[in-house]
Amino acid sequence: MEIRTLRYVIAVADEGSVTAAATAVHVTQPSLSRQIRQLEREIGVDLFVRDEGRLRLSAAGAEFLPVARSLVAQAEAAHGIAASIAAGRLQHITIAAPGTTLTDVVAPFLATLEPDDPMPAVLEEVPASVYTTLTRGADLAIGTTPPPVTFTGMALADLPVWAYVPRTHDWAHRGHISLEELVERRLLTQRQDFHPRRALDSAVASARLAYTELHEFGSPEVAQAVAASGRGVAVVSDDPRFDLHPLAIDTPSGPVGISLYTAWDGGHHGAATISRFATRLAAFCVARYGEQVAPPRRRAPRPAPAS
């Protein structure tokens, strides 16, 4: 059963005559009639009733017609997808990232997509294993450490870790707070397996300081909620919630922050599209958070090593 012959069946049903159908599908009338008869012999069903040289759908043909339309539509879709793959275009793109990055970076970026961009899907993954998703169906991964050299990658953004206080707090008129001042207060942070907490711990250790009081939470939203109640200073990388006021945390080596990187398979048929997608995401981060989040020396996409 050939898709071409199914198109002929559909054309006769739609046009109402063999002559009009032959013109519509650009074949001769004898050729069209012959191939429809061959199909009928193949499936053992008369799709048309021959009535004084005209064809009209039989009861079996009327039942078969929706199936023929579906098969032709699927074939056309398959050809379209194959053409897109051959041209390096993507119909869909799956982005893997940690939960906070998905919420605060990826989701707002997806709201800016254009109609001809790939249809996105997201996959939440912990930072330690986010790059392994590239071997499990993800097209683009976002992590907080440089990607393995087996993948193509680029630096995405250096995002700050914020100290959040209520609008009534005595720091609420400021835009920055020193690390020395911060550790003197009750801090509300995530656990040590989260990168904002690791960045804070590293800064405290480098400055040879110590926490006065610290409470851990599994969720950055909960840490902010407790801060909103006036019970401490939330230190997280999330966007502000509960009308909290953000403060950059200053250290002698610069603000406390975490770095984001993107990675993809350099051999992916849509590698060029993914690379452009990652570059647009980097530009979005700058537009959203300011020029200061651009890595000092953004790395150009590096090619995957030769196999």
C-alpha positions in Angstrom: 0.0 0.0 0.0 1.7 3.2 -1.2 1.0 6.7 0.3 0.8 8.0 -3.3 -2.2 5.7 -4.0 -3.9 6.8 -0.8 -3.6 10.4 -2.0 -5.3 9.3 -5.2 -8.2 7.8 -3.2 -8.5 11.0 -1.2 -8.4 13.1 -4.4 -11.2 11.2 -6.1 -13.4 11.4 -2.9 -12.7 15.2 -2.5 -13.0 16.2 -6.2 -16.0 14.0 -7.1 -14.6 12.6 -10.3 -11.6 10.8 -11.7 -10.9 13.6 -14.2 -10.8 16.3 -11.6 -8.8 14.2 -9.2 -6.2 13.4 -11.9 -5.8 17.1 -12.6 -5.4 17.8 -8.8 -2.7 15.2 -8.2 -1.0 15.8 -11.6 -1.3 12.3 -13.1 -3.2 10.9 -16.1 -6.7 9.7 -15.6 -5.9 6.1 -16.8 -2.9 5.9 -14.4 -5.0 7.1 -11.5 -7.8 4.6 -12.2 -5.4 1.8 -12.7 -3.6 2.4 -9.4 -6.9 2.7 -7.4 -8.0 -0.7 -8.9 -4.7 -2.2 -7.9 -5.1 -1.0 -4.3 -8.6 -2.4 -4.2 -7.3 -5.8 -5.3 -4.5 -5.6 -2.7 -6.9 -4.9 0.2 -9.7 -7.0 -1.1 -12.3 -4.2 -0.9 -14.1 -2.1 -3.5 -13.6 1.5 -2.3 -15.7 3.0 -5.1 -18.8 2.2 -6.9 -18.4 2.5 -10.7 -21.6 4.2 -12.0 -21.6 5.0 -15.8 -17.9 5.9 -15.8 -18.0 7.8 -12.5 -16.7 6.8 -9.1 -18.4 7.3 -5.8 -17.4 6.0 -2.5 -18.8 2.7 -1.4 -19.8 2.1 2.2 -16.4 0.4 2.7 -14.7 3.4 1.0 -16.4 5.8 3.3 -15.1 3.8 6.3 -11.6 3.6 4.8 -11.3 7.2 3.8 -10.5 8.6 7.4 -7.8 5.9 7.7 -6.3 7.0 4.4 -6.3 10.7 5.4 -4.6 9.8 8.7 -1.9 7.8 7.0 -1.2 10.5 4.5 -1.0 13.1 7.2 1.4 11.0 9.2 3.6 10.5 6.2 3.7 14.2 5.5 4.6 14.9 9.1 7.3 12.3 8.9 8.7 13.9 5.8 8.6 17.3 7.5 10.5 16.1 10.5 13.1 14.3 8.4 13.7 17.5 6.4 14.1 19.4 9.7 16.5 16.9 11.0 18.5 16.9 7.8 18.6 20.7 8.0 19.7 20.7 11.6 16.5 22.1 12.9 14.8 20.9 16.1 11.0 20.3 16.5 11.5 19.9 20.3 14.1 20.8 22.8 14.5 19.3 26.3 16.3 21.4 28.9 17.7 19.8 32.1 18.6 22.0 35.1 18.3 22.1 38.9 15.0 23.2 40.3 15.9 26.8 41.2 17.4 27.4 37.8 14.3 26.0 36.1 12.1 28.3 38.1 14.2 31.5 38.1 16.1 31.3 34.8 14.6 28.8 32.4 10.9 29.4 32.9 11.1 33.2 32.4 13.3 32.6 29.3 10.8 30.2 27.8 8.1 32.9 28.1 10.1 34.9 25.4 10.2 32.1 22.8 9.1 32.8 19.2 6.5 30.8 17.3 9.3 29.1 15.2 11.4 28.1 18.1 11.4 24.4 19.1 8.7 23.2 21.5 10.4 23.1 24.9 10.2 20.5 27.6 12.1 20.7 31.0 13.7 18.0 33.2 14.5 18.8 36.8 17.8 17.2 37.9 20.2 17.7 40.8 23.4 19.6 40.0 25.6 16.6 40.6 24.1 14.6 37.8 22.6 17.2 35.5 25.1 16.6 32.7 24.4 12.9 32.6 20.9 13.8 31.3 22.5 14.5 27.9 22.9 10.8 27.5 19.3 10.2 28.6 17.3 12.4 26.2 18.1 16.0 27.2 19.3 18.3 24.5 20.6 21.1 26.7 21.8 20.8 30.3 22.5 23.7 32.7 24.8 23.1 35.7 26.8 25.0 38.3 30.1 23.4 37.4 32.0 23.4 34.1 30.7 20.6 31.9 32.8 17.5 31.1 35.1 17.9 28.1 33.1 15.3 26.3 30.4 17.8 25.7 30.3 21.2 24.0 29.6 24.0 26.5 29.8 27.6 27.4 29.7 29.8 30.5 26.2 31.1 30.9 26.0 33.5 33.8 27.4 34.3 37.3 24.3 34.8 39.4 24.5 36.3 42.9 23.6 34.7 46.1 21.3 37.1 47.9 20.7 38.0 51.6 17.0 38.6 51.9 15.5 40.8 54.6 12.0 42.2 55.3 11.3 45.8 54.2 11.2 46.7 57.9 14.7 45.4 58.6 17.5 47.8 59.5 19.3 46.8 56.4 16.4 47.4 54.0 17.7 50.8 52.8 21.0 49.2 51.6 21.9 47.3 48.4 24.9 45.5 49.8 26.0 43.9 53.0 29.5 42.7 53.9 30.1 39.1 54.7 31.5 40.1 58.1 28.2 41.8 59.0 26.1 38.9 57.6 27.6 36.1 59.7 26.8 38.0 62.9 23.1 37.5 62.2 20.8 34.5 62.3 21.0 33.0 58.8 18.4 30.9 57.1 20.0 28.8 54.4 19.6 25.6 52.3 21.5 22.4 53.2 25.1 21.9 52.1 24.2 19.9 49.1 22.8 23.0 47.4 25.1 25.3 45.5 24.1 28.7 47.1 24.9 27.2 50.5 28.2 25.9 49.2 29.1 29.3 47.8 28.3 30.9 51.1 30.3 28.3 53.1 33.3 28.8 50.7 33.2 32.5 51.1 33.0 32.3 54.9 35.9 29.8 55.0 38.0 31.9 52.7 37.5 35.0 54.9 38.2 32.9 58.0 34.9 33.7 59.6 32.3 31.6 61.4 28.5 31.6 61.6 26.9 33.0 64.7 23.6 31.1 64.2 22.5 29.1 61.1 19.3 27.2 60.4 19.0 24.9 57.4 15.9 24.4 55.1 15.4 22.0 52.2 13.5 24.7 50.3 14.7 28.2 49.4 11.0 29.3 49.4 10.6 28.2 53.0 13.8 30.0 54.0 12.4 33.2 52.5 9.1 32.7 54.2 10.7 32.4 57.6 12.8 35.5 56.8 9.6 37.3 55.9 8.4 36.6 59.5 11.4 38.4 60.8 13.1 35.3 62.2 16.4 35.8 60.3 18.2 36.6 57.1 17.5 34.2 54.2 20.6 33.5 52.1 19.6 31.9 48.7 20.0 32.4 45.0 16.2 32.5 44.2 14.4 35.6 43.0 12.7 37.5 45.9 9.4 36.4 47.3 7.2 37.7 50.1 8.2 41.3 49.3 11.7 40.7 50.7 14.5 43.1 50.0 17.7 41.6 48.3 21.2 42.5 49.4 24.3 41.6 47.5 26.9 39.9 49.8 30.3 41.6 49.4 33.7 39.8 50.0 37.2 41.0 49.2 37.1 38.9 46.1 33.7 40.1 44.9 30.1 39.3 45.5 29.1 35.8 46.7 27.6 34.0 43.7 27.2 30.8 41.7 28.2 30.2 38.1 25.9 28.6 35.5 27.1 26.7 32.5 25.4 25.1 29.6 26.3 21.9 27.8 25.1 19.8 24.8 26.3 17.0 22.6 28.4 18.5 19.8 27.4 15.6 17.6 23.7 16.3 18.0 22.0 16.8 14.6 20.6 20.1 16.0 23.8 21.3 17.6 23.8 24.6 15.8 20.2 25.3 16.9 21.1 24.3 20.5 24.1 26.6 20.5 22.0 29.5 19.3 19.4 28.7 22.0 22.2 28.7 24.7 23.5 32.0 23.4 20.1 33.5 23.6 19.6 32.2 27.1 22.9 33.9 28.2 21.7 37.2 26.7 18.4 36.8 28.5 20.3 36.4 31.8 22.1 39.7 31.2 18.8 41.4 30.2 17.0 40.0 33.3 19.7 40.4 36.0 22.1 43.1 34.6 25.4 43.2 32.8 27.2 42.2 36.0 26.0 38.5 35.7 27.8 38.0 32.4 31.0 35.9 33.0 34.1 38.1 32.8 35.4 36.1 29.8 32.5 34.2 28.3 33.9 31.2 26.7 32.9 30.5 23.1 31.3 27.2 22.5 34.0 24.6 22.4 33.9 21.8 19.9 33.4 18.2 21.1 36.6 16.2 20.9 37.1 14.1 17.8 35.8 10.5 18.2 
